[in-house]
Amino acid sequence: MFYTYILKSKKDGNIYTGTTKDLRKRLVQHNKGLSTYTKNRGPFEIIYYEACLIEEKARSRELFLKSGMGKRYLKNRLGASYL
């Protein structure tokens, strides 16, 4: 399985979107500061994820969730308090 995930920083409240094959391991990496884009912004919590069988589909979904339409989708799905 491949996962598209949304993280929320407990430090500054910012949202980060990514794709991985191992969701638990990736969260640990983010929280340890091992990711370039989220370094020094943790700790993080997963607020949303989706599973796909094909990596290409998960990456496509990541790009969608980063778009304006994708952000509106998440706002409707999760509620404004999460974003």
N, CA, C and O atoms as a GROMACS GRO file, in nm:
protein
  332
    1MET      N    1   0.084  -0.118   0.000
    1MET     CA    2   0.000   0.000   0.000
    1MET      C    3   0.088   0.125   0.000
    1MET      O    4   0.200   0.125   0.051
    2PHE      N    5   0.035   0.229  -0.059
    2PHE     CA    6   0.098   0.360  -0.058
    2PHE      C    7   0.000   0.458   0.004
    2PHE      O    8  -0.120   0.452  -0.021
    3TYR      N    9   0.053   0.548   0.085
    3TYR     CA   10  -0.032   0.638   0.162
    3TYR      C   11  -0.006   0.783   0.126
    3TYR      O   12   0.108   0.826   0.112
    4THR      N   13  -0.114   0.856   0.110
    4THR     CA   14  -0.109   1.001   0.101
    4THR      C   15  -0.156   1.050   0.237
    4THR      O   16  -0.261   1.008   0.286
    5TYR      N   17  -0.080   1.139   0.297
    5TYR     CA   18  -0.111   1.177   0.434
    5TYR      C   19  -0.105   1.329   0.452
    5TYR      O   20  -0.038   1.400   0.377
    6ILE      N   21  -0.177   1.375   0.554
    6ILE     CA   22  -0.176   1.516   0.593
    6ILE      C   23  -0.128   1.520   0.738
    6ILE      O   24  -0.186   1.455   0.825
    7LEU      N   25  -0.024   1.598   0.762
    7LEU     CA   26   0.027   1.619   0.897
    7LEU      C   27  -0.006   1.760   0.941
    7LEU      O   28  -0.012   1.852   0.860
    8LYS      N   29  -0.026   1.776   1.070
    8LYS     CA   30  -0.043   1.909   1.127
    8LYS      C   31   0.063   1.926   1.235
    8LYS      O   32   0.079   1.841   1.323
    9SER      N   33   0.136   2.037   1.227
    9SER     CA   34   0.238   2.067   1.325
    9SER      C   35   0.171   2.111   1.455
    9SER      O   36   0.086   2.200   1.455
   10LYS      N   37   0.210   2.049   1.564
   10LYS     CA   38   0.160   2.090   1.695
   10LYS      C   39   0.230   2.217   1.742
   10LYS      O   40   0.185   2.284   1.835
   11LYS      N   41   0.341   2.250   1.677
   11LYS     CA   42   0.420   2.367   1.713
   11LYS      C   43   0.363   2.495   1.652
   11LYS      O   44   0.342   2.593   1.723
   12ASP      N   45   0.338   2.493   1.520
   12ASP     CA   46   0.293   2.616   1.453
   12ASP      C   47   0.159   2.602   1.381
   12ASP      O   48   0.109   2.699   1.325
   13GLY      N   49   0.100   2.481   1.383
   13GLY     CA   50  -0.031   2.461   1.322
   13GLY      C   51  -0.031   2.446   1.172
   13GLY      O   52  -0.137   2.433   1.111
   14ASN      N   53   0.087   2.448   1.109
   14ASN     CA   54   0.094   2.434   0.964
   14ASN      C   55   0.061   2.292   0.921
   14ASN      O   56   0.077   2.196   0.997
   15ILE      N   57   0.015   2.281   0.797
   15ILE     CA   58  -0.026   2.154   0.738
   15ILE      C   59   0.078   2.111   0.635
   15ILE      O   60   0.129   2.193   0.559
   16TYR      N   61   0.111   1.982   0.633
   16TYR     CA   62   0.204   1.925   0.537
   16TYR      C   63   0.143   1.802   0.474
   16TYR      O   64   0.079   1.722   0.543
   17THR      N   65   0.161   1.787   0.344
   17THR     CA   66   0.105   1.675   0.268
   17THR      C   67   0.219   1.595   0.209
   17THR      O   68   0.316   1.652   0.159
   18GLY      N   69   0.208   1.462   0.213
   18GLY     CA   70   0.313   1.377   0.158
   18GLY      C   71   0.260   1.241   0.118
   18GLY      O   72   0.142   1.210   0.134
   19THR      N   73   0.352   1.160   0.065
   19THR     CA   74   0.321   1.024   0.022
   19THR      C   75   0.430   0.932   0.073
   19THR      O   76   0.547   0.970   0.075
   20THR      N   77   0.392   0.813   0.115
   20THR     CA   78   0.489   0.717   0.166
   20THR      C   79   0.437   0.575   0.152
   20THR      O   80   0.318   0.553   0.130
   21LYS      N   81   0.527   0.480   0.165
   21LYS     CA   82   0.488   0.340   0.167
   21LYS      C   83   0.469   0.291   0.311
   21LYS      O   84   0.393   0.197   0.335
   22ASP      N   85   0.536   0.354   0.406
   22ASP     CA   86   0.528   0.314   0.546
   22ASP      C   87   0.489   0.437   0.630
   22ASP      O   88   0.575   0.518   0.666
   23LEU      N   89   0.363   0.450   0.658
   23LEU     CA   90   0.309   0.569   0.724
   23LEU      C   91   0.366   0.588   0.865
   23LEU      O   92   0.402   0.700   0.902
   24ARG      N   93   0.374   0.483   0.943
   24ARG     CA   94   0.425   0.495   1.080
   24ARG      C   95   0.572   0.538   1.081
   24ARG      O   96   0.611   0.625   1.158
   25LYS      N   97   0.651   0.476   0.995
   25LYS     CA   98   0.793   0.511   0.987
   25LYS      C   99   0.810   0.656   0.943
   25LYS      O  100   0.897   0.728   0.994
   26ARG      N  101   0.729   0.699   0.848
   26ARG     CA  102   0.741   0.836   0.796
   26ARG      C  103   0.705   0.939   0.904
   26ARG      O  104   0.770   1.043   0.915
   27LEU      N  105   0.603   0.911   0.984
   27LEU     CA  106   0.566   1.000   1.094
   27LEU      C  107   0.682   1.012   1.193
   27LEU      O  108   0.712   1.122   1.240
   28VAL      N  109   0.747   0.902   1.225
   28VAL     CA  110   0.863   0.905   1.315
   28VAL      C  111   0.973   0.991   1.255
   28VAL      O  112   1.036   1.071   1.326
   29GLN      N  113   0.998   0.977   1.124
   29GLN     CA  114   1.100   1.057   1.057
   29GLN      C  115   1.068   1.207   1.067
   29GLN      O  116   1.156   1.288   1.097
   30HIS      N  117   0.943   1.242   1.043
   30HIS     CA  118   0.903   1.383   1.054
   30HIS      C  119   0.924   1.433   1.197
   30HIS      O  120   0.976   1.542   1.218
   31ASN      N  121   0.883   1.354   1.294
   31ASN     CA  122   0.893   1.398   1.434
   31ASN      C  123   1.037   1.404   1.485
   31ASN      O  124   1.066   1.478   1.579
   32LYS      N  125   1.128   1.328   1.424
   32LYS     CA  126   1.269   1.333   1.461
   32LYS      C  127   1.346   1.441   1.384
   32LYS      O  128   1.465   1.460   1.408
   33GLY      N  129   1.278   1.511   1.294
   33GLY     CA  130   1.344   1.616   1.217
   33GLY      C  131   1.426   1.565   1.102
   33GLY      O  132   1.518   1.634   1.057
   34LEU      N  133   1.396   1.446   1.052
   34LEU     CA  134   1.474   1.385   0.943
   34LEU      C  135   1.422   1.421   0.805
   34LEU      O  136   1.478   1.377   0.705
   35SER      N  137   1.316   1.498   0.797
   35SER     CA  138   1.261   1.542   0.669
   35SER      C  139   1.299   1.688   0.645
   35SER      O  140   1.280   1.773   0.732
   36THR      N  141   1.352   1.716   0.528
   36THR     CA  142   1.398   1.851   0.494
   36THR      C  143   1.287   1.954   0.508
   36THR      O  144   1.309   2.061   0.563
   37TYR      N  145   1.168   1.922   0.459
   37TYR     CA  146   1.060   2.020   0.454
   37TYR      C  147   0.996   2.048   0.589
   37TYR      O  148   0.937   2.154   0.609
   38THR      N  149   1.005   1.954   0.681
   38THR     CA  150   0.938   1.972   0.810
   38THR      C  151   1.036   1.980   0.928
   38THR      O  152   0.995   1.981   1.043
   39LYS      N  153   1.164   1.985   0.898
   39LYS     CA  154   1.266   1.990   1.003
   39LYS      C  155   1.240   2.111   1.094
   39LYS      O  156   1.211   2.220   1.046
   40ASN      N  157   1.252   2.090   1.223
   40ASN     CA  158   1.234   2.195   1.326
   40ASN      C  159   1.091   2.249   1.335
   40ASN      O  160   1.071   2.357   1.390
   41ARG      N  161   0.993   2.177   1.283
   41ARG     CA  162   0.855   2.223   1.290
   41ARG      C  163   0.766   2.125   1.369
   41ARG      O  164   0.647   2.150   1.388
   42GLY      N  165   0.824   2.015   1.416
   42GLY     CA  166   0.747   1.914   1.486
   42GLY      C  167   0.728   1.951   1.631
   42GLY      O  168   0.781   2.052   1.677
   43PRO      N  169   0.653   1.872   1.703
   43PRO     CA  170   0.599   1.742   1.667
   43PRO      C  171   0.475   1.753   1.577
   43PRO      O  172   0.411   1.858   1.568
   44PHE      N  173   0.444   1.642   1.513
   44PHE     CA  174   0.333   1.636   1.419
   44PHE      C  175   0.231   1.530   1.460
   44PHE      O  176   0.262   1.436   1.533
   45GLU      N  177   0.111   1.550   1.411
   45GLU     CA  178   0.007   1.448   1.424
   45GLU      C  179  -0.052   1.426   1.285
   45GLU      O  180  -0.064   1.519   1.206
   46ILE      N  181  -0.090   1.301   1.258
   46ILE     CA  182  -0.158   1.270   1.132
   46ILE      C  183  -0.304   1.308   1.150
   46ILE      O  184  -0.371   1.258   1.240
   47ILE      N  185  -0.354   1.395   1.062
   47ILE     CA  186  -0.495   1.433   1.072
   47ILE      C  187  -0.578   1.370   0.961
   47ILE      O  188  -0.701   1.373   0.966
   48TYR      N  189  -0.511   1.313   0.859
   48TYR     CA  190  -0.585   1.251   0.749
   48TYR      C  191  -0.489   1.164   0.668
   48TYR      O  192  -0.372   1.199   0.651
   49TYR      N  193  -0.538   1.051   0.619
   49TYR     CA  194  -0.460   0.972   0.524
   49TYR      C  195  -0.552   0.889   0.436
   49TYR      O  196  -0.666   0.860   0.473
   50GLU      N  197  -0.501   0.854   0.321
   50GLU     CA  198  -0.571   0.768   0.225
   50GLU      C  199  -0.473   0.660   0.180
   50GLU      O  200  -0.352   0.685   0.172
   51ALA      N  201  -0.522   0.541   0.152
   51ALA     CA  202  -0.439   0.431   0.106
   51ALA      C  203  -0.470   0.401  -0.041
   51ALA      O  204  -0.585   0.402  -0.084
   52CYS      N  205  -0.364   0.373  -0.117
   52CYS     CA  206  -0.377   0.338  -0.259
   52CYS      C  207  -0.291   0.215  -0.286
   52CYS      O  208  -0.190   0.193  -0.219
   53LEU      N  209  -0.332   0.137  -0.384
   53LEU     CA  210  -0.254   0.019  -0.422
   53LEU      C  211  -0.138   0.055  -0.514
   53LEU      O  212  -0.038  -0.017  -0.520
   54ILE      N  213  -0.150   0.165  -0.586
   54ILE     CA  214  -0.052   0.204  -0.686
   54ILE      C  215   0.013   0.336  -0.645
   54ILE      O  216  -0.056   0.433  -0.615
   55GLU      N  217   0.147   0.338  -0.645
   55GLU     CA  218   0.220   0.457  -0.601
   55GLU      C  219   0.184   0.580  -0.684
   55GLU      O  220   0.169   0.690  -0.630
   56GLU      N  221   0.170   0.564  -0.813
   56GLU     CA  222   0.135   0.675  -0.902
   56GLU      C  223   0.003   0.740  -0.862
   56GLU      O  224  -0.010   0.862  -0.867
   57LYS      N  225  -0.093   0.659  -0.822
   57LYS     CA  226  -0.223   0.712  -0.778
   57LYS      C  227  -0.209   0.791  -0.647
   57LYS      O  228  -0.272   0.895  -0.630
   58ALA      N  229  -0.127   0.741  -0.555
   58ALA     CA  230  -0.105   0.810  -0.428
   58ALA      C  231  -0.037   0.945  -0.452
   58ALA      O  232  -0.074   1.045  -0.389
   59ARG      N  233   0.060   0.949  -0.541
   59ARG     CA  234   0.129   1.076  -0.572
   59ARG      C  235   0.035   1.174  -0.641
   59ARG      O  236   0.039   1.294  -0.616
   60SER      N  237  -0.050   1.122  -0.728
   60SER     CA  238  -0.149   1.206  -0.795
   60SER      C  239  -0.246   1.265  -0.693
   60SER      O  240  -0.285   1.381  -0.703
   61ARG      N  241  -0.283   1.185  -0.597
   61ARG     CA  242  -0.374   1.230  -0.492
   61ARG      C  243  -0.307   1.337  -0.406
   61ARG      O  244  -0.372   1.433  -0.364
   62GLU      N  245  -0.178   1.321  -0.379
   62GLU     CA  246  -0.103   1.422  -0.304
   62GLU      C  247  -0.107   1.556  -0.376
   62GLU      O  248  -0.133   1.660  -0.314
   63LEU      N  249  -0.082   1.555  -0.505
   63LEU     CA  250  -0.086   1.679  -0.583
   63LEU      C  251  -0.225   1.742  -0.579
   63LEU      O  252  -0.238   1.864  -0.569
   64PHE      N  253  -0.328   1.659  -0.588
   64PHE     CA  254  -0.465   1.711  -0.580
   64PHE      C  255  -0.491   1.777  -0.445
   64PHE      O  256  -0.545   1.888  -0.440
   65LEU      N  257  -0.452   1.711  -0.337
   65LEU     CA  258  -0.479   1.765  -0.203
   65LEU      C  259  -0.403   1.894  -0.176
   65LEU      O  260  -0.442   1.972  -0.090
   66LYS      N  261  -0.294   1.917  -0.249
   66LYS     CA  262  -0.218   2.042  -0.236
   66LYS      C  263  -0.279   2.156  -0.318
   66LYS      O  264  -0.244   2.272  -0.299
   67SER      N  265  -0.370   2.122  -0.410
   67SER     CA  266  -0.431   2.223  -0.496
   67SER      C  267  -0.545   2.295  -0.423
   67SER      O  268  -0.586   2.254  -0.314
   68GLY      N  269  -0.595   2.400  -0.483
   68GLY     CA  270  -0.707   2.473  -0.426
   68GLY      C  271  -0.830   2.387  -0.408
   68GLY      O  272  -0.896   2.390  -0.304
   69MET      N  273  -0.863   2.307  -0.511
   69MET     CA  274  -0.978   2.217  -0.500
   69MET      C  275  -0.956   2.113  -0.392
   69MET      O  276  -1.048   2.078  -0.319
   70GLY      N  277  -0.832   2.064  -0.381
   70GLY     CA  278  -0.801   1.964  -0.279
   70GLY      C  279  -0.813   2.020  -0.139
   70GLY      O  280  -0.860   1.952  -0.048
   71LYS      N  281  -0.770   2.144  -0.121
   71LYS     CA  282  -0.782   2.208   0.010
   71LYS      C  283  -0.929   2.230   0.047
   71LYS      O  284  -0.967   2.217   0.163
   72ARG      N  285  -1.010   2.264  -0.052
   72ARG     CA  286  -1.155   2.277  -0.026
   72ARG      C  287  -1.215   2.142   0.012
   72ARG      O  288  -1.298   2.133   0.102
   73TYR      N  289  -1.172   2.036  -0.059
   73TYR     CA  290  -1.219   1.901  -0.029
   73TYR      C  291  -1.187   1.866   0.118
   73TYR      O  292  -1.272   1.817   0.191
   74LEU      N  293  -1.062   1.891   0.158
   74LEU     CA  294  -1.021   1.861   0.296
   74LEU      C  295  -1.098   1.944   0.397
   74LEU      O  296  -1.136   1.894   0.503
   75LYS      N  297  -1.121   2.070   0.365
   75LYS     CA  298  -1.196   2.157   0.456
   75LYS      C  299  -1.337   2.103   0.477
   75LYS      O  300  -1.388   2.104   0.589
   76ASN      N  301  -1.400   2.057   0.369
   76ASN     CA  302  -1.534   1.999   0.380
   76ASN      C  303  -1.531   1.865   0.452
   76ASN      O  304  -1.622   1.834   0.530
   77ARG      N  305  -1.428   1.786   0.427
   77ARG     CA  306  -1.419   1.652   0.484
   77ARG      C  307  -1.383   1.656   0.633
   77ARG      O  308  -1.439   1.581   0.713
   78LEU      N  309  -1.288   1.744   0.668
   78LEU     CA  310  -1.237   1.746   0.806
   78LEU      C  311  -1.295   1.856   0.892
   78LEU      O  312  -1.296   1.846   1.014
   79GLY      N  313  -1.344   1.959   0.828
   79GLY     CA  314  -1.391   2.075   0.903
   79GLY      C  315  -1.282   2.180   0.912
   79GLY      O  316  -1.164   2.147   0.909
   80ALA      N  317  -1.320   2.302   0.921
   80ALA     CA  318  -1.227   2.415   0.920
   80ALA      C  319  -1.131   2.412   1.039
   80ALA      O  320  -1.020   2.465   1.029
   81SER      N  321  -1.170   2.351   1.150
   81SER     CA  322  -1.084   2.351   1.269
   81SER      C  323  -0.955   2.271   1.249
   81SER      O  324  -0.856   2.295   1.319
   82TYR      N  325  -0.954   2.178   1.156
   82TYR     CA  326  -0.835   2.098   1.131
   82TYR      C  327  -0.736   2.168   1.040
   82TYR      O  328  -0.616   2.138   1.044
   83LEU      N  329  -0.784   2.261   0.958
   83LEU     CA  330  -0.696   2.325   0.860
   83LEU      C  331  -0.665   2.466   0.892
   83LEU      O  332  -0.592   2.532   0.818
   0.00000   0.00000   0.00000
